Amino acid sequence: MVDFSYPLLVKQLQNIDAIIIKPEDERMLRELRTDRLIYLSNHPSTGEPPVAYYVANRMGARFNFMASRQVFEWGYGVVGRFIQSIGAFSIIPGASDRESLKASRAILAKPRGKLVLYPEGEPTSGENDNLMPFQPGIAQLGFWALDDARKTDPDADIKILPSFVKYVMVGTDASIKAELHDSIARLEKRYSIDPGNKNLLRRFLTVGRVLLEETERDYEVPMAARDDFDYRIGRARHAILDGVAERVGVHGYDQSSDAIQKLRHILSVLEMVELKLKDPRLPNLSKSELEWARRESLKAYDVIVIKPGYLISRPTAERFFEWLARFENYAYGSTSPRPRKAHVFFGPVQRLSDFYDDYRSNKRRGVEKLTRHLRDQTQVLLDGALELSQPLVRPGDVDGMEI
C-alpha cells in the first residue's frame, strides 16, 4: 500500500515533488540488494527517512529504521503501528536502550540485513549545507554487528553506503522571491520592523538580529559588541539551555559542554519524562513544565541558524527558506516545508572488514577512525552537491551596512 501511494504520501507529508537518483547509482543500488548494509545519510530535516524508503525500493530491498520512541506515541499510537509495519523500531535517544541496540545488531548480523542510520543524530540541524558532528556510536554498532555475524559465518562482512540528500526548491526565481518577500514582511509586521529600502538579504538579517535581541532580553544576557553576532548567538544559546537545565533539574548536566551536547542531553531527559520511564534521576515535571522546557530548548536551537555568515556567503533559495523555517518556528511555533526536489548522492561503498583489524587492535581508535572517515566521505558529497543551488541574490550584498 505504501509503495503504491508513495508519491502522494511524500508530497503530503514532506512536500517533496520528486526524488532524483542517477541511473548509474540505481545500478549500484541493485548490486547491493543481497548484502548486509548500513545505509548512512545526512539528517537536516524529517524528510530523510521517506527518502531512504524510496532508495530501498530502487534497490529492490527493505530497510529497517530507528525512530524516536516518542514518535510511536503520535496519533494515539497509530503512527507507531504504521511505521513499525514498514520497518521502523523504537529507540530512546541518549538513553541506555539495550533492547533497541540488541535489535539493531540482530538486523545487521542476519543475511541481507539492512539498517538506516543517521550519524548526526537528533535533533535535526535544519541546515542542508552543513554537517553536525558524527556520533561514534554508529561505527561501534557496526563493529558489534560484524562480531555477531561472524559467530555463524566467519567470512561475513557488512557494507556501508554513505549518502547525501540535497534539497532544491521548486519554482522560478520570481515566484520564490515573491514568497520570501511576503513571508518576511509578515514577520517584520509582527515585530514592528521597518524594512526601509533594504534588499531581501538585509531584511532576513535584520529579523534575525531582532529575534536575537528578544532572546537576550528574555534571558537577561548582557549586550555585547553589536557586530559580534556569532559570539552573541552562542552566549544566548547557552543561557537558554543552562536556564532550562537549572529550572527543570537535569541530572548530570555539564555546563562546560558544547551547545549540541547540552541540547541532546536535555531533550533526552524530557523524552524519558514524557514516556514516564521509572528512573529516580528523572525530574518530576507537570505537563505545562514539560511543554515549557521543550519549547525553550528548541528555541535555543532555532537561534543557531541566524549566524550571518551562512546566509551572506551563499544566499540561495534553500538557505533563505531554512532561515524562514527557523523564524516561523520561533515566532509562530510551527512551519511547513515548501515544495522541493530531493537529489540523492552516494559515496563509495565501504567494507567494514577493511577497518576491522584496526578496531580489534584498539577499539576506541578503530571507532574514531571509521567515524572520521565516514564524515569525510559525506562532506565530499555535500561539497559536490552545492552547485545544485545557485545564489538567489548577490553573495555578501550588505555593503558594510549595519544589520
N, C-alpha and C positions, 0 to 999 in steps of 0.2 A: 504494500500500500504506500509506504514512504517513497520507494523508488518511483512509483507511478506518479505520485503527486509532488515529487521533489521540487520541480521548478516553481510551482505555486507556493509551496511552503517556505522556500528560501527567500522568495520575493516578499511574502507577507511578514515573515519574522525578522529578516535582516535587510530587506530592500536591496538584495543582490540580483541584478538583472542577468548576469552570466558569469560562469567560472571558466577561465581560459587556461588550457594546458597545451603545450606544443606537441605536435604529432610524434616527434622523436621521444618525448618524455612519456607519452602514452604507451609507446612500445616498451620503454624501460620499465614502466609500472607493471605491465603484464608479465614481464620476466620475473618479477618478484612475488607473484601471487602464491607460490607454494613454499616460500621461505618463512622462517621466523623473522619478525621485523619489528623494530622500534621506529615509529614514524614521528619525527620531531618537527615542530613548527613554531614560528614566532606567534605571539599571542597578544596583539594590540587591542583586541575587542572581543565581543562574544560571537563574532561571525566565523571564527576559525574551525570549531567543531563541525558545523554544517559543511564547510569546505572540505574538511578531511573525509566526511562521509561520501562526498562526491568523488574524491580521489580513490577511495576504496572501491567504489563501483567501477571506475575506469580501470582499476587494477584487476577486477574480477574477483574480489575478495571481500571479507568483512573485517572491520576494525573493532577493537574494544576501546572504550574511552573511560578515563577517570572523570568524575563530576563531583563538585562540592556536595556534601551531604545535604546542605540546605536546599539545593535545587530540587531534591527528591520530595520535598515537602510542598513545593509550589502547587497551587490549584488543588489543595486538599489531597495531594498525593497523586493526582492524575498525571502530572508532568513526570514524576518519578517512574510510574509504571510504563509510560510511553518510552522514555529514553532508555530504560532498562531493556525494553524489548528490542532495541536496535543496538545493543552492545555496551551500554554505559553501566558503571558500578560506582558506588559512592566512596568518597574519601573525605576525611575531616582535615582541611589544610592546617598545617602547623602542629597537629596532634600526633601522638604515637599510635597510629591506626594500624594495628598489626593485621587485622583481618583484610584490609584493603591491600596492604603490602603483600600478604600471602596470595591474594587473588591475582595481583599483578605478576608476581613471579610465576604462578601456575600458568597464566595465559602465555607468557613468553617461552616457558620451558616446553610446552607441548608443540608437536609438529604443526607448522603453518600458523602458529600463534602470532597475532599482530596487535600491538598496543600503541595508541596515540599518546604522546607525552608533550607537555609544554614546559620546557625548562625554565622559562621566565617566571612561571608560577603565577600566583594571584597576588594582588589584583592586576587586572589587565592594564597596560600602560596608556592606552589611548593615543599612542604616537606610532604610526606605521613606519616612520623613517628612523626610529630609534630602537635599540635592543636594551632591555633591562639585563642585569647580571644573571647568568645561568646558575641554577641551583644544583649543587653537586649530587644531590640525592638521585637524580635521573641516571647518571652514569653508574652510581653504586647499585641501583636497582637492576640495571642491565647485567652487571657482573654477577650479581647473586642469581639471576635467572639463568645465566650461562652455566654457573656451577650446578644448578638444579638439572638443567637439560643434559649435562654430561654424565650425570649419575646413571642415566639409562642409555645414553648414546654418546660414547667417548668422542665421536667426531662432530658433535653438534656445534652449530655456530648461530649467532644472532646478527642479522644485518641491521644497520642504522641508516635511515634515509632522512637527511636534513632537507627541510623545505622552507619556503618563504612565501607568504601571501602578501601581495601588493594590491591595494585597493585603488581604483581610479574612478573619479566621479563621472557620472553620465550627464551629458548636456553640453550645449555650446558655451563658449566663454561668456557670451552676452547673458544667457539665461542664468548661469552660475553666479555671475557678478550681481545680477538683479536680485537673486535670492539672498546673497550675502549682504547687500546693501539694506534690504528690507529687514533682515534678521538683526543686524547690528543696530539699525535705527530703533527697533523695539527695545533693545537693551539700553540704548542711550536715553530713550524716553523714561524708562524705569528708574534710571539712576541720575536723571536730570543733567545729562551731559550735552553740551552744545558742540556739535561736530565741526562747526565753523566751515572752513574750506579745506579741511584735512582730507587726504585721499583714504582709500579703503584700508591700507596697511596701518596708517597712523590712527585711524578710528578704532581698529581692533586693539592696538597697543594702548590706547587711552582707556578703553573699557577694562583691559587687564590691569592697568595701574589703579583705577578706581576700586576694583574688587580687592586688590591687594591692600589698599589703604583702609578699606572697610574691615578686612580681616585684622589688620594691625590695630585698629581702634577696638574691635570686639575683644581682642586678646591682650590689649594694653601692651603692645610691643612698641618700644620707643622708636621714634623716627630715626632713620639712618640717612646717609647721603642719598639724595634724590636719584642719582644716576646709577647707584649700585643695586640694580634690581635683583640680580642673582643672589646676592647676599641677603637682601631683604626677604625674598621669597623663601630661601632656605630657613631663615630665622622664624618667619611666620609659620611655616610648615611644622617645625619642631615645637613651637609654642602651642599649636593646636594639639598635636599628638601627646605632648607631655601633660597638657591640661586634662585631656580625656583620660589618660592612664592614671593620673593622680585622683581625679574625681571618681572614677569607676573602681579603682583599686586593683590594677592589673598585677598579678603576682609575677615576680621575676623580671619586671620591666627594666630595661637598661637604657638610661638616658644618654649614654655615650654612643649608642648605636646610630647607624645612618637611618634616614627617614623611612626608607623602604622596609628595613627590618623592623623598625618600630611599628609601622602600619600593619605589616603581616602579623606581628605578634598580637596587636590589639584586635584585629579582625578575626583572628583565630579564636581568641578568648571569647569574643562576642558571639561567634557562631556556636561555640560549645555551650555557652549560657542559653542561647536560643533553643538549642536542641535538648536542653535540660539534662545534660550529662552530669553524673554524680561524681564530683571531684571537689574536695574541701578547699582547694586553692582557687576555685572559681568564685567571682563576686556574686552576691545575691542582688539582682537588679530587677526593678519593676519593668513593665512593658515600655513605659514612657522613658525611663532611664536608658533602656537598651536602644530605643529608637534614636534618642538624642546622641548617644555615643557613636552609633553607626553613622548618623548624618554628619556629625562633626569630623569624624575620621575621614570620611570620603571628601569632605570639604578640604581637608589638608591635602588630599591627593589632587583635587581639582586645581589648586593654585600652582601645582608643578608646571602646568602647561603654559603659564603666562611668562615663561622665560623668553625675553625678546629675541635672542639670537636665533632660536629655532625657526621662527616665522620670518624674521628680517632677511636671513641668509637665503631662504628659498620659499618665497610666498606662493606656493602652489594652491590650487583649489582644495586639494586634500588636506593640507595643513591649516588652511583657513577654517575648514569645516571641523577639524579636530579641536581647534580653539573654540569655535562656536558651540560644540557639544559640551565642552567644559563650562563655558559661560552659562549656557542654558541649564545645565545641572545645578550650578551654583545659584543662579537666580530663581529658577522655576522648580527645581527639584527633579526634573526629568528632561529627556531629549529623545529625538527619534533619528535613526540613521537615514541619510539621504541616498538617492539612487546611485549605485556604483557597480562596477565590474571587479571581480576578483581574479587577478593573474597569479598563477601558482608556478613557482620556480623550484628546481630541485638541485641539490648539490650531489657530489659523487657519493655513491653507496659505500658505506664504511662497514668493515667486518669487525665485530667485537673481538674476535680472536687475534686481530693484529695488535690489540692493546692489552691482551690478557697476560702476557709474560710480565710486562711492567707492573700490572696490577698484582700478580702473585708475588713478585719480589718486594713490592712496597705498596700496600693497598691505598693508603692516602694519596701518595704521589701518583699512582695509576689513575685514580678517580679524578684528581685535579688535571692531569694531562689530557684525559679524554674530554672532560668538561670544557677545557680551554680550546681544544681542537674543534669541537662541535660548534662552539660560539664563533670561532674564527670562520668556519665554513658558512654559517648563517649570515655573518656580517658581509661576506663576499657576495652572497645572494642579494642582500639588502642594497649594497652599493650598485650592483648591476641593474637593479630594478628602479633606481632613482629616476632614470631618464624617461620612464613612462609618464611622469608628472612634470610638466613644464610650469615655470612661474606664471601666475595669473597677472601679476603686476611686476614692475621692475624691482629686483632684489636691492635691499638697502635704501629704498626710497623714503628716507626720513630726513635727509638734508640737514642733519645736525639740530633739527627742531626738537624742543623739549616735549617729551611724550606726555 
